[in-house]
Amino acid sequence: MLKELHTCNKDEVTNLSDPVTLSPLQEEFLALHERLWHLPFSTMFRLVKLGFLPAKFRKLNNKAPPCVSCLFGQAHRQPWQFKKTKDGSKTSLWGDKISKPGQTVGIDQLISAQPGLVPQAKGMLTRARIWAATVFIDYATGFVHVGLQQDQSGDATLQAKSDFEHLCNTRDVKVKQYHADNGRFAEHSFTDDVKKNGQRITYCAVGAHHQNGITENTIKQLTLISRTLLLHAQDRWPEYISTMLWPFALKSAQDRMNQINVDLSGRTPDMEFSGVAAANLRLRDMHTFGCSCYVLDSRLQTNPKGVPKWEPRARLGIYVGRSPNHAGNVALVLNPKTGLVSPQYHVVFDDDFTTVPHLRKGTVPPDWAKLVASSRERSTTEFYDLTKTWFAPTSDESEGETFNNPTNSEDEGETAEPIAAINANEGVGPIPVANANKGSDVNVNEGMKFSSTYQYDKCQDSICDNICHSRFRGRRPRSLHARDD
C-alpha cells in the first residue's frame, strides 16, 4: 500500500486518507441518478432547469458527486483527434437534408457472447436464449429501437425489421431509406423485403464501418448504459443479478434514450419521432434496475381474504424495467423462484437495496413502512406474453384485443421449472442453495441437479446464486461461431 501511495499526488493522498462525506442533498441527487437508470448529470440538471426535477437541486451548481457504477461501466478511451471540414467545423454524419422521421434509418446488429434470458409469462422455461439484437436509429430524431433476437439468422433479422416498421406505422411514420453495413443486410431476403415495401437501402464500403458511425455510436451508448445498470445491480445484490439479464438492461437503455433524454428545448426523441408537442415525464415511475421489490400475493389483488392469516402476503421479485404494452407505472418483475416475468402494479420497490442485508439476516427492515408509503404500483388482469411482444409483435388487426386469464399462473400454482444457476463461462454445474439441509436433490435433464428447497438464510423467499440457464448446455448457435466480441 505504501509503495502505491508514492505514485499518487498530494490531492489523491488527501482524498484517500480523508474522503469527502456527501451532503444529504448530494446523496439524494445520486440516489435519483440511480433511479433514472444512470442518466447523465448534465441531462439531470437540464431536467431541474425545465422543472421536471425538484428545484432544490439548483444548489448543487451543476456539480454532482461521482457515480462509481458509471465510472466502472462507461470507461472508454478519450478521443485524441477529430476530422474537420475546410471551414474548421467538425464533420457530421447526420446530414443537413434529413429533417423528417423515417427519412433515413440506420441499422446494425449487436452480438453478445453471453446468453440472455428469454422473458416468459408462464409455463416451463425455454431452452432458447437471446444472442443478438438489431438496432435501429432514426437519423432525424435520434429515436432508437432494439429488436432482440434468439439467433442471427436472416429470418430473425427480417422479424426485427417488421417489428420496427409496425412501431413506425402506429406513430404514422413511414420508413423511406435504410443505411446499413453489408453482411446480413445485403442478403437477397433482406433486399427483397426492402423493395417490396418501396424503400431504399444504402451500404457502407467494405471495411469502412465509420460510414455507419451514427448507428455504431448508438450501439456503443446502449452497451455502456446496459453495462452500468448490470454492474450497479450486481454490486448491490450479487446473489441474484447475473449477466443473463442483459436483454432487460438493453431494453431499459433503449427506454432511457427515448423517454428521458431531454434536449435543450425540453423534447425527447420519442416526442420528436411521434410528432407530439408536449409530454409529461412521469419520472416517479422510474426505479433502479435490478432492485428488490415485493409483489402483493395475486390472491389478495382480487380478494382481500384470499390468503390464510399466517402465510406471507407478498413475494420477492426483481425489477427489470417498465412494461412496453401497459401504462408507464406498470413494472416488469422477474420471479427468481420460477424465472417468469410478469407486469405488476401492487409492488413495493426498494430502490436503494436497503432490504437486501435484512434478506440475508432474515430480519425486518426498519424502513419498511417508508418503502410501502412511497412505492405502490399495479398489475394487469389480462394475459400478457412479453416474449411475443419482443419477438413476434401483433399485427394491426389484433390491436385492442384482450385475452382474459382467470388465474395468475405464476402465483397460483401452475408448474414452472425453477431456474438452474450456472456460470456461463464454465458450463453446466450443480446449483448452490443456501441452508438447503432439508432439500432433496433431483435429477433433471441429463444429470443437472437442483434442490427442492430454496432458502435465503432465514428468509422464506427462494434464491439462486445467479439468474441463469434453466437447461442450457453452454453452446452458442452455429451462426455466431464466426463472430466473437
ABEGO torsion letter per residue (X at the ends): XAAAAAABBAAAAAAAABBBBBBAAAAAAAAAAAAAGGBBAAAAAAAAAAGABBAAAAAAGGBBBBBAAAAAAABBBBBABBBBBAAGBBBBAAEAABABBGABBBBBBBBBABBBBBBBABEBBBABBBABBBBBBBAAAGBBBBBBBABABAAAAAAAAAAAAAAAAAAGBBBABBBBBBEAAABAAAAAAAAAAGBBBBBBBBGBAAAAAAAAAAAAAAAAAAAAAAAAAAAABAAABBAAAAAAAAAAAAAAAAAABBBAAGBBAAAAAAGBABBBBBAAABBBBGBBBBBBBAAAAABAAABBAABBABBBBBBAEBBAABBAABBBBBBAAAGBBBBBABBBBBAAGAAAAAAAAGBBBAAAAAAAAABBBBBBABBBBAAAAAABBBBAAABGBBBBBABBAAAAGBBBBBBBBBBAAAEBBBBBBBGBAABBBBBBGGGBBBBABBBBEABABBBBABBBBAABAGBBBAAAAABBX
